């Protein structure tokens, strides 16, 4: 019997996709020239990825 997927996983994938899009869009701005801003976005992407794996 196949294992059912958690519906939250789909939402988390969408959230990660949106975050990746905005990260790429923000890289073209002066705001992302600061390493701390880049690290915040990368950390957020990693958190969403980890939640998706657990779900």
SULMO-V751540 format. One record per backbone hydrogen bond with DSSP energy under -0.5 kcal/mol. CO is the residue of the C=O (numbers start at 1). NH is the residue of the N-H. E is the energy in kcal/mol with one decimal. If there is no record, write none. Layout:
co = <CO/CO>
nh = <NH/NH>
e = <E/E>
This chain:
co = <6/6/7/8/9/10/11/12/13/14/15/16/17/18/19/20/21/22/23/25/26/26/29/30/31/34/34/35/36/37/38/39/40/41/42/43/44/45/46/47/48/49/50/51>
nh = <9/10/11/12/13/14/15/16/17/18/19/20/21/22/23/24/25/26/27/28/29/32/32/33/34/37/38/39/40/41/42/43/44/45/46/47/48/49/50/51/52/53/54/55>
e = <-1.4/-0.7/-1.2/-2.7/-2.2/-2.0/-2.4/-2.4/-2.2/-2.3/-2.5/-2.5/-2.0/-2.5/-2.4/-2.2/-2.3/-2.9/-1.3/-1.1/-2.0/-0.6/-0.7/-1.7/-1.0/-0.6/-1.7/-2.7/-1.6/-1.7/-2.5/-2.4/-2.2/-2.4/-2.1/-2.4/-2.2/-2.1/-2.5/-2.4/-2.1/-1.8/-1.9/-1.9>
